[in-house]
Amino acid sequence: MNKAELVEALRKETGLTRVKADEVVELFFDQMSDALAHEGRVEIRGLCSFHVKKYRAYAGRNPKTGEAIRVKPKKLPFFKCGKELKEMVDYRAS
């Protein structure tokens, strides 16, 4: 499912106009992004959680040349699947 499909599903389920449904989806993703940008945590019970993971600087290698390089420290969003979602996916896969 992509964002447009999510907007369409919300529109059909709630009876909102396409513009309003798009605004709701945009607001939801904007709030999630803002929370993560400020190193917060987003938790949707039963589905998943997101948090920011910090990585230290380290010495790496350029795979093409073999040259040693210094990789800067970085922060990346991290996704963790919820127990209920894991069980639902596993059940449907069977």
N, C-alpha and C positions, 0 to 999 in steps of 0.2 A: 504494500500500500504506500502510495506517495502522498504528498501534502494535498494535491488537488482531489484525490480520492477521499481523503479524510474530510475535507471541506464538503464534498458532495454527500458523504455519509451523515455528517452532522446536519446538513440542510434537510435531508430526507427524514431523519429521525426526529428533528425538533420543529420542522416547519419554518425555520428561519429563511430569510432571503439569502441568496448566494453571497452577497456583499457582507451581510452580518455574520454569516458562518465563517467567511474568510477572515473577518476581523477577530472573531473569537479564537480561531486557530492561530493567527498571527500573535495575538496577545499571549496565548499559552506558551508558544515557543519563545517569544521575546522575554517573558518572565523567567523561563528556564535558563535561557542564555545569560541574562543579567545575573541571576543567582550564581551560576558557575563562573562568570567573569569576575565576580567578587569573592571567589573561593568558597562559596556556600555549597550546600548540598541540596539536591532535589530528590525527594522520595515519594514514589507513588505506590502506596501499600498494595501488595498482591501482584504488582507488575514489575517494577524495577526501581533502581536508585542510580543517581549520577553523583559523582563527586570529583574534585580536582586532585590529581596525583602529582606530586612534585618529584622530579628526577634530578639527581645531582649531575654535575659536569663529569665527563669521563674521557679517557683517551680512546680513540677509535682508529679505524683504518679506512682509507678510501679503497673500496673493493676493486676499482678499475686499475689504480696505479700502485696500490699497496702502501702508499705514503701514510705516515702517522698523522692524525689530525686531532684537534681538541674539540670535543662536542660540548657546547654550552649547556648550562642547566636549563630545564624547561618544565612547564606545567602542561598537563594534558587532561582532558575530561576522561573519566573512567566510568564504564557502565557495568552494573551488577544486576543480574537477572533475579527476580523475586521467586520465592519457593512455589507460589501458586502458578506462576507462568511456566516454570520448569515442568511442573506436574502436568499442566494442560498440554504443553507441547509434546511431552513424552507419551501421554495418554493418546493423543491424536495420531502420533507416529506409529502406534501399535496396531 
